[in-house]
């Protein structure tokens, strides 16, 4: 279903704000995810201080293109969710944990780390870094 121009403007402003305030953003493909799993993911991410937002790819690409992020944007197939936080590693680590737990119903597509686009492989490596408490 198409959304109105006013709603697109609101989504654009929200995505622009979260990209500007976040040190790290992870692009997530959530194809095949059930509503129950999505609710569990959102609640768990929120407890970890990680936000999660779903946006149209065209709007997200426009915001990311205007944000002054260096590098090449990774391909974004499927549905797009954005996990974001002021913490550099938490979004990637939390999404990666769900990726393993849910048998790849969600997948990391890439992301933004320290103002630079990262590939799927680079974001997966970042997700493998243990937390400071573990270290």
N, C-alpha and C positions, 0 to 999 in steps of 0.2 A: 504494500500500500504506500502510495506517495505521501510525503509529509509536506506541510505548507512551508512557504518561504519564511514565515515568522519562526516556525519551529526549527528550521534549518539554521537560522540566524542564532537562535538560542544554543543549539548544539555546537555551532561553530565557536561562539564565545566561550562556552564551557571547556571545549577541547583546547582552545587557545590558552585559556587560563591555566589548565592543568599542565600543559606542556611547558609553559613559562615558569611555573612554580616548582616543577619536579626536576630533580637531578638525574633521575633514571626513569625511562618509560619502556615497557616491554610490549611488543605487538603480539597479540594472542589470537590464534584461530580456534574458535570454540565450536566448530561444526560437529553435530551429533551429541551435544551436551544436553542432558535432560534439565528440566526446570529445577528439580530437587538438587542436582549436582551444582547447578549455577548458583543457587541460593547458598549452599554450603560453602562454595568457593568465595562468594562475596563476603559472607560473615567471617570466615577465617582470615581472609585478606585484611578486612577491616580491623580485626584484633591485632594483626601484625603491623598495623600502621600503613597498609598499602591500599590505595584506592583502585577501583575497577570501573571502567566506563565503556559502553559500547557506542560506536559511532559509525556512520556511513564512511566507506573508504574514500570517497571523493572529498568529503569534508576533512577527514584526517589528513589526507595527502596535501590538501590546500594549506592547512594550518602548518604542517611540518615543513612544507616548501617555503613558507613565509617566515619561519622561526629562525632562520639563519643557522641551521644545523649543518655541519660539514659532512662530507662523504656522500656516498650513494645510498639512496633509500632502498632497502631490501624489497623483494617482491612480496605482495600482500594478498595471497590467494584466500578464498573462503571468507567467512565472517570475521570481522575485526573487533577485538576488544583491546582496551589499553589498560595495563596495570601500571600504576605510577606511585612514586613516593619521593620524599626528600632524602631518604636513605638510598645510597647508590646500588647496593646489592640486593636488598630485600625483595623488590618486585620480581626479579629474575629467579631468585632462590625459591620464593613461595610458589610461583607459577610452575617452575620445574618440578617441585614436589607434587603438585597436583597432576602434572603430566604423567609422572611415573605411577601415581596412585590410581588414576582413572584410565589406564591402558590407552594412552594417547588420544583420548576424546578431545583434549585441548593440546595445542602445540605452540611453542615459541616460534614466531616467524622472524624475529629480529628485534631491534629496539634502538633506543637512544641512550648513550652512556657518556657522561661528561661532555655533552654538546656535540657528539659525533654519532652518525648512524653506525649500527653494528649489525653483522649478519647473524643468522640463526646459530651458527656454530660458535661465534664469539659470545653471544648472549648465554648459550648453554655452558660455556667455560666459566663465565662470570657467575652463573647460578651454582656452580660446583664449589665456589669459595665458601668456606664455613663462616659462621657468624663470629663476632668478636668474643662472645661468651664461650663458644666452643673452643676457640683458640686459647 
